[in-house]
Amino acid sequence: MNRPLLNRRLAGLGTTIFAEMSELAVSTGSGNLGQGFPDTDGPHVIAQAAADAIMSGRGNQYPPGAGIPELRTAIAIHQRRFYDQPVDPDTEVLVTAGATEAIAASLLALVEPGDEVIAFEPYYDSYAACIAMAGGVRVPVTLRAPDFRPDLDALKSAITYRTRLILLNSPHNPTGSVFSREELATIAELAIAHDLLVISDEVYEHMVFTGEHIPIASLPGMRERTVTISSAAKTFSFTGWKIGWITATSELVTAVRTVKQFLTFVSGGPFQYAIAEALALPDDYFSSVASGLLGRRDLMVEGLAAAGFEVYRPAGTYFITTDIRPFGEVSALDFCRKLPYQAGVVAIPSVVFYDNTDEGQFHVRFAFCKKEEVLKEALTRLSSLRPG
Ligand SMILES: Cc1ncc(COP(=O)(O)O)c(C=O)c1O
């Protein structure tokens, strides 16, 4: 066989860092603050709803391609309840295998080979891979420390006649930046002026500590050009269930559904029933998502600063970005590979989320969606590091 085994567009893109760091966590017995999944499950009543659905034979066979009507309705009600956005559950919602499939199907549906896709870096690792799978050209616009605000002049300069869409993520993984209404309005103006589509990944929509989450689709002129993505994984702490969704106009939903049909067709039938119930939980639940994390965010901000890191306080998400230069270190990758041995803690070098690696080489991401005692233990261990 003389052809490469991995498609040229994907070669070199595999972010193996999560696997490497998780293996290191196990082999060294380290506290794993690397991958972003909580160490406690979501509400018991929702887990029970999934079990009941299985036992009563709901969703055990292929559910409808767009998702079960109960979940589509619950998603539409959620968009109206939190953002006053009208969504037709029959034509403007598509249930996906997590936000991951929503991102993949949207990019594969909307990007033609050679189209440019602008994304704010550092970015969630599946963006680069999915843009590549679609044959698109990734055009990064860098969010820079200390504030990680979107550089709107840089965004404007990045737009060319080949730009097809802007891929947004706010609240932003890994920096914790939450884009303001004014910033989103400028992005919207540019999208409208250049007739661009927007894919807006809002999986951390209920994890905002400072500011507010504003779906860009709710801004004037944006509904018809935006695919909004979210997921049950983060809001309800059931990352293993892989229930995600998009909301968009029926034309966009149809385009994305055409791809989804040949990726998974459908998934997670019984979990769809449970998430329909989860989305109807009272307001208290949704406000507790951020308030329940706030104390842990502050614990980490203070603890990491006390251990010697420069810390960038996140306005949202359950990630915190730090700078390792106070330790005399210049490579986040090397630092994270040593950290389990030196301090018994695993973190992620944010450099893997950048094209412009100069910008990310000093940044290390910690996830704080873990039990307080786990975070405290990690901070005690990290306090043994010595700033250089
Ligand atoms: C920004 C972002 N988008 C999408 C996802 C994937 O979500 P899901 O687990 O629903 O596929 C994640 C998970 O970490 C994420 O951080």
The ligand as a Tripos MOL2 file, in Angstrom:
@<TRIPOS>MOLECULE
LIG
   16    16     1     0     0
SMALL
NO_CHARGES

@<TRIPOS>ATOM
      1 C1        -16.4430   24.2080   23.6330 C.3       1 LIG1
      2 C2        -16.9580   22.8140   23.6110 C.ar      1 LIG1
      3 N1        -17.7910   22.4430   22.6360 N.ar      1 LIG1
      4 C3        -18.2730   21.1840   22.5710 C.ar      1 LIG1
      5 C4        -17.9430   20.2420   23.5140 C.ar      1 LIG1
      6 C5        -18.4600   18.8310   23.3730 C.3       1 LIG1
      7 O1        -19.6770   18.6640   23.9710 O.3       1 LIG1
      8 P1        -20.3840   17.2210   23.9900 P.3       1 LIG1
      9 O2        -19.8040   16.4510   25.1130 O.co2     1 LIG1
     10 O3        -21.8260   17.5350   24.1590 O.co2     1 LIG1
     11 O4        -20.1070   16.5750   22.6750 O.co2     1 LIG1
     12 C6        -17.0830   20.5890   24.5730 C.ar      1 LIG1
     13 C7        -16.6920   19.5810   25.5720 C.2       1 LIG1
     14 O5        -15.7150   19.7300   26.2840 O.2       1 LIG1
     15 C8        -16.5840   21.9120   24.6110 C.ar      1 LIG1
     16 O6        -15.7370   22.2970   25.5820 O.3       1 LIG1
@<TRIPOS>BOND
     1     1     2 1
     2     2     3 ar
     3     2    15 ar
     4     3     4 ar
     5     4     5 ar
     6     5     6 1
     7     5    12 ar
     8     6     7 1
     9     7     8 1
    10     8     9 2
    11     8    10 1
    12     8    11 1
    13    12    13 1
    14    12    15 ar
    15    13    14 2
    16    15    16 1
@<TRIPOS>SUBSTRUCTURE
     1 LIG1         1 GROUP 0 **** ****
